[in-house]
Amino acid sequence: MINKVFISCAVTGSGDTASKHPNLPKTPEQIAKASIEAAKAGAAIAHIHVREEDGTPSRRLELYKEVVDRIRSSDTDVIINLTTGMGGDLDIGENSPLQFGPMTDMANVMERIANAEQFLPEICTLDCGTLNFGDGSVITINTPRDLRKAAKRLQEIKVKPEIEAFDLGNMWFGAQLYKEGLLSDPPMFQMCLGIPWGAPATTLAMQAMKDIMPKEGIWSGFAISKNEMPFVAQTVLMGGNPRVGLEDNLYLSKGKLATNSQLVEKAIRIIDELGYSPMTPAETREKLKLVKHK
């Protein structure tokens, strides 16, 4: 598979973007449709969050079930990657740190991976550390104890964790999980750049993460907002696999709102100019040694 890369498409995310994009996928039907359209455009992997009908982020298992069922019953092959990042948000009170604010959403780690346990996607994310997520009062909590527990369970049910690294320490701990035998070969990593206040969207930050990743690792990378497409090229040139999608960036060009499939198509044009081509879902499964559950 020389000069081939797999493309991931993060179709909706959990950010406050529903009010900024009138056609952001929100319902299970819309999210499944966006995932299928991204696959038809050339994405091998669909990274999936769910939302309530009004666009607010959700962890409801019935919503995940409907999305997964709709994708699996379609005639389009795509690798399903479910988030397990929800349920770790702690909104620190302004007057007292123990008076948690309204954005707090904390759940037991096994509850956070319940969607992976019940619906057995080929991949699910594992956010590998605690982070000041954004410029407000919310901290995203992921402790070493809980991450080890989640990784062990995911290994048992043969769902591959995609280690989400938002800063260098996240990548370091992901490498430690592999060293401890809690990630099966080949370990999979995702470099997430530009989210305040994690790793910046710079070549040096991406290189630093790559330098401490296990040599057996296969990695993807992305940067948010206006840096999304430049980092498609940067990721490929550094030996990784690009991610795009409305979770990370809403625009196709300045002032022009995008669809997920349009972002995938633009990424393919970029990698084509660099002499690369997109892998199919079947090729990606082989590369990542995924288990396709029914």
N, C-alpha and C positions, 0 to 999 in steps of 0.2 A: 504493500500500500504506500509506496514511495510517492511523495507529492500529493498525498490525500489527507484531508482533515475532516473531522466531523463537526457539524454545526449544531449548537443547542439554541433553542428559542424559548425564552422566558416570557410567556404569553400575557401575564396580567400582574403578577406580584401582589404585594400587600400594602404598598405605599399609598399616600393620599393623592392619587392620580385620576380617580374616577371623575372628579369635577373639572379636570383639565383636558380630558379627552372624551368627547361624547360617545365614541364607539369603543371604548375600552371594554374588553370582555369581562362580564360580571356574572351572568347566570351560568350554571353548568353547561347548558346547551351552547352558549356563546364561547365558553372556554374550550370545550371540546372541539367546536367548529374551528376556532383559531388554531388549535393544536394540529388539526388535520390539514388545514390550509398551509400552515408553516411546513409541515412534512411534504406536502405536494410541491412546495416551492424549493425544497431541498434540505430542510433540517432533518437530522437524524434523531434528535432528542427534543422532547417538549417538556419544559420545566413548568410545573403547575402549582399554583396557589388556588384557593377558592375564595369567593366573596358572597356576601348577601346581595339580594336584588338591588339594594340601594348603593352598592359598591363598597361597603365597609368590609374589611378583611374578616375572615371566618376560619374556624377550625372544625366546623360541623362535618362529621364523617359521612352523613348522607349526601352532602354536596360532592365530596370526593368520590363517593361510590357512583353517583350519576355521571360525573365527568369520565371516570375510568371506563364505566360500562359503555358509554357512547363512543369512546375512542376505540375500544376493543371490538365493538360490533360493527365498526366501519370497515370499508375495504382498503383502508390506507394503513400501511405499516409505519409505526413510529415508536420509539423507545419512550416510555413514560417515566418521568422523574418527578416525584412528589416532594414538596417541601416538608421538612419537619421543624422549620425554624419558628413557627408560631408557638406561643405559650411560654416565651422566655422574657417578656417585656416587663420591666419594673420602672414605674414612673415615680421618681423621687420627689417627695413633698418639699415645698419651698420653705416652710416654717419649721417643719420637723421631718427628718429623713425617713422616719417610720410611719408617717402619714402619707401613704401611697396615693398617687394621683389617679385620675380617671382612665389613663391609658395603660394602666397595669393589666397585664394578662399573663398570669403565671400558672403553669400546669406541671404536674409530675412528668419526668422524662419519658416514662413508659406511655403516658397519655399522649405525649407529643409525637411518638412514633407509632401510634395506634393505626394511623392511615396506612403506613407501610406494612404493618402486621396483618391488617384485614384485607387489603387490596393487592398486596404483593407486586408493586411496580418493579421494574428491573433495577431502577436507581432511586434513591432518596437522598436528600441533602442532609448534612450533619455540620451545623455551624460550630466551628471548633474553638470557641473562646468567648469571653465576655468583652463587651465593647460599648463605648459611648456612641450609641447609634443615632446620629443626627445631632442637631445643634440645640436641642431642647433639654428636657429633664429625664429622658428615657434611657435606661441601660438595658442592653440585651444580655441576659445571664445564661451562661453555659459553663458549668463547673467541670473540672477534670473527672470527678467521680461519676457524674451523670453521663458524660461523654463516653467513658469506658463502658458503662452499663448499656448505653444505647448501641455502641459499636458491637459489643458482644452479642446482643440480641439480633441485630441486623445480620451479623455473620451466620447465626444459627438458622435464620429463615431465608438465607441466600438472596438478600436484597443488598446491592452494592451501595455503600455510602459514598456520596460525592462530598469530600471534605471541603467545606466552604471556608476559605481563608480571607478574612477581611483585614488582617494585619500580619506582621511577621510572626508574632507569637502564635497565631492560629495555625500557620503552616508548620511551625516548630512542633506544636502539640500533635498535629495530624501525623507528622513524621514519627512521633513517639508512639502513637497508636499502632502504626505499622511495625515499628520495632518490637512492640509487645505482642505481635501476632494477632491483633484485633481487627486488622484489615486484610482481606484476602487479595492475592495477586490477580491482576496488577492494581495497586491502590490508585484511586482516582481523586484528583484535586481540582478545585475551582478557585482561581485568583480573582477576588472581587475588589476592584480598584475605584477610588474616587468617592466612596461613601464617607461623609463626615462622621466620626473622626477615626477612620481606619487608615489603610494605606492609601497614599495619594496615587493619582493616575499618572505615573511616571515610569519610564523605562527602567530606572534604577530600582524602583520598588518591585517591579515584576521580576527583575533579575535576582534581587535579594531573596524573594520567595523561591524562585527556581533553584537557587544555590543550596537551599537547605531541604528541598524536597528529596525523598528517596530516589535513587537512580532508577528504580523500577517503576516510578510513578508515571502516570499518564495525566496530562493536565489540560484544563481549559482556562480561558481568561476573558475578562471583559472590563470595560470602564463605562461609567454611567454618563448620561446626558450627551453633550456635544463631543465627548471623547469616545463614544461608542464605536464609530466606524474607523477612526484612526487606530484604535486598539484591536480591531479585527486584523488589520495588517500587522501591527506590532506583535500580536499573539502568534500569528502564523510564522512570522520571520524568526521568532524565538523558539519555535518548535512545539507550540501549543495548538489548541483547537478553539475556535472562536465561539462566543455566545453573543446573541443579539436578542431583541424583543422589547415589547412595550413595558416590561417591568423595569428596564434599565434606561430607556429613552423613548420619548413620545413622538419624535420628529424624524421625517425622512430627509428634510432639508430645512433651512431656516424658515420658520413660519408655516411649514407644511406638515400637518399631522400624518403619521404613518399608520399602516396596518402591520401586523406581525409578518405576514407573507412578504410585504414590500421590503421590510428590513432584512429578511433572509435573502431575498433576491439581490439586494444591494451588497450584502456580505459576499455572496457568490461572485458578483462582478469583481469585487476587490480581490478575492483569492484567485480568481481566474487570471487577473492581470499579473499576479505574482507567480503564476505557473502551477497553481494547485487546483484540485477539484474536490467536490464534497463527497464524503463517504455515504453510502446507503446505510439505513438502519441495520441491515444484515452484516455489513462490513464492520460497523461500529460495535455490534454485539460480539463479533469475533475478536476484535482488538481488545475490548474491555473484559472479555470472558464473562458476559452477563448470563444470568439464568432467566429465560423467558417463561414466566408463570402464566397459567391460563386463567 
